[in-house]
Amino acid sequence: LEERSALIEFLKESNIMAAFHYVPLHTANAGERFGRFEGLDKNTTIESERLVRLPIWYGISEQEQDSVVGVIKEFYV
């Protein structure tokens, strides 16, 4: 969670908006109400905490893609 939050903030400082909004179905309100979860949650919640939604869409230019990738690389160097 800390790394994800730091990455999102780092991207924001470069005017790149990224977000986190994935909630595993079994922990969502509807999932808890209408579904059921069997066994142990060994992976879903942990992996969901790593997800970042990057600003990539159908019309993004190659230059914009390179910019996003470059800032992410800069974060991890």
Stockholm file with secondary structure:
# STOCKHOLM 1.0

chainA/1-77         LEERSALIEFLKESNIMAAFHYVPLHTANAGERFGRFEGLDKNTTIESERLVRLPIWYGISEQEQDSVVGVIKEFYV
#=GR chainA/1-77 SS CHHHHHHHHHHHHTTCCCBCCCCCGGGSHHHHHHCCCCSCCSSHHHHHTTCCBCCCCTTCCHHHHHHHHHHHHHHHC
#=GC SS_cons        CHHHHHHHHHHHHTTCCCBCCCCCGGGSHHHHHHCCCCSCCSSHHHHHTTCCBCCCCTTCCHHHHHHHHHHHHHHHC
//
